[in-house]
Amino acid sequence: MDRRAEIAANLEAVERRIAAACAAAGRRSEEITLVAVTKTFPASDVRLLASLGVTHIGENRDQEAAPKAAAASDLDLTWHFVGQLQTNKCRSVASYAHVVHSIDRPRLVGALGREARRAGRVIRCLVQVCFDAEPGRGGAAPSAVPALADEVAAEEGLELGGVMTVAPLDENPDPAFAALADLAAEVRAAHPRATTISAGMTGDLESAMAHGATLVRLGTALLGTREAIVR
Ligand SMILES: *Cc1c(COP(=O)(O)O)cnc(C)c1O
């Protein structure tokens, strides 16, 4: 099968999964934004996705995302940066990302805000929450999220979009997604436009959608298994 047909078949299966999860949760599919996470896959796959109507593209490493965004700059895409972000990468990320999902500390708010203003852009930001017993994969402690959200909202050049999480590995994801929904409601009470709940990957899409996810980030389900990344 050629690559376009393969991705088209995967996309159809994903759309069926999303429709079924919507039906199960009594939600409408228009409430859900699908972000295709293209890390480790080439810019040619980004083009194929775009030709199939998928225009939200996610990446987790600036070194890979920057050249890919440049290679696809003729397309009308929304770029999501979903990986851990170092302050020294903010200038580059601010040059192409429309949405950053991984705001997890005050220093990042200042650094990304500065670079967004410098670039004359407004970047939509999600506060990433960590529900892991042992932190280390990025994300703020749940108790730190409301204050961090306030800081994002107050930073010129940034716009508070909502919250994001990656569920703990090898565990039932339901408790984390339920806790994320509660935090999202708390943030939304203070910032009514912060409506995005970014949650759900290939392995836990249904659980995330049952708990109110409005944006799902899918890699494997759309593009296949990734080669191991050597860092
Ligand atoms: C890679 C990645 C995804 C996609 O994961 P799959 O399990 O392949 O769907 C989603 N979110 C983040 C933050 C990622 O790094």
The ligand as an ORCA input file, in Angstrom:
! r2SCAN-3c Opt
* xyz 0 1
  C       4.461     11.383     20.964
  C       3.452     12.157     21.710
  C       2.077     11.950     21.474
  C       1.538     10.900     20.512
  O       1.701      9.631     21.079
  P       1.080      8.295     20.431
  O       1.021      7.364     21.571
  O       2.034      7.864     19.366
  O      -0.243      8.626     19.889
  C       1.186     12.735     22.187
  N       1.592     13.668     23.069
  C       2.902     13.893     23.313
  C       3.281     14.935     24.297
  C       3.863     13.149     22.649
  O       5.162     13.370     22.905
*
